[in-house]
Amino acid sequence: MDPSANTPQFLRRTNLRAVLEVLRSTSSVTGTDLIEATGLTRATVIAVCDDLIARGWAREADSPRTEGQKGRPARRFEFNENAGYVLGLDVGIATVRVLVADLSGTVVGGTEAQFPRHGGQPDARRRILTDAVDKALEDAGITSAEVFCVGTGVAAQVTGDGVVIPGQPTAPMFDLGLQREFGEVRGWPMLLENDAKLAALAERWRGVGAGEKNLAVILAGERLGSGIIDAGRLLHGARGGTGAMGGLELVEGVGNEDGIAKLARLWGSAALKEGHDGRIRDLVGSKTNRASARYVFEAAADGDPVAQDILDRIARRMARVLALVSSFFDPRLIVIGGAVAASAEALLPAMTRELAGYVAEPPRLAVSDMGKMLVPTGAVRLALDYVEEHLLELVPQVRQAMPRGRFPGEGN
């Protein structure tokens, strides 16, 4: 038995955490509400609330007076979501996106920036990234001292300890010294995670998979990668490889990790080079044989038979990938996310039909509605999880509540 378990310090922290948990889960409560929720005495509840107010974690809320009420209204307490902030970063090959959120998860600022062509050198990438973070803080109207944690998603395999596995083709793109820049220089805990895993966190938190305990999310733009949540827990594996798609070259009818957008672009361009003069040609013009994924999907929607055949081939290929995920992890829901998600709606009927031929009881399929905010939203959730676990070890910056905003493009 832990000899400190009955010390006054331990009991005080236990009481603080119990009251904080209630405050975080509701808008505002009275002392009586807290007594019922925690089992603590009134004197203890009031003392804890006063302590939390002094620390900056709580504040008194307005207590409306009811008609005919005599005496002073009961004190009401609420969690101070502006006690600190977290950052969520999506660091891709070409783009970095930054979200700033308060402790309720409300986005209060953000920005995005482009890296140089072909990714750029580490020094240039780090400078662009740190400038984007500073602009996001300015947009939110907060200082570095108010940031408790930063969560970061990268397009690479990451261990459960937040280390990018060396030797991956994309690994040099993310070896930017961010632990030193954010951890040592700015004093922020720096959490690194694979982008597809963060997509899974985001979907379970605020997406079409909200509340689902058995969920798979597949990022399917340029490359395929998946994040798996099993029984409510994000899976990593021994080296962070759970959900990685590196073995698809062994799957007949698939062969590599190419995603939906890349396949549409490659196969659409091949059709143009072979002389296709239908709707894809109308959209791209006569001066190029390079078809974008968007034009292939548009041409298919307009009835172009070659474009429709390309989407059918993609759907049948993706169904094999979905069957593999279903067989290994048995999710109730698989969500298709990434830059191609909005277009992937057109593939759902064919993927669903094909998947039923491979899996006896196939999971439900859906496409993400979070767009480009998917990965940075998951990074925010990762950072909030850290803050909630270490709440009493952090020192809030006491300030007035700020107006709540929303980063342009963020979903509900």
Secondary structure by P-SEA (a helix, b strand, c coil): cccccccaaaaaaaaaaaaaaaaaacccccaaaaaaaccccaaaaaaaaaaaaaaccccccbbbbcccccccccbbbbbcccccbbbbbbccccbbbbbbbccccccccccccccccccccaaaaaaaaaaaaaaaaaaaccccccccbbbbbcccccccccccccccccccccccccccccccccccbbbbbbaaaaaaaaaaccccccccccbbbbbcccbbbbbbbcccbbbbcccccccccccccccccccccccaaaaaaaaaaaaaaaccccaaaaaaccccccccaaaaaaaaaaccaaaaaaaaaaaaaaaaaaaaaaacccccbbbbbcccccccccaaaaaaaaaaaccccccbbbbbccccaaaaaaaaaaaaaaaaaacccccccccccccccccccccc
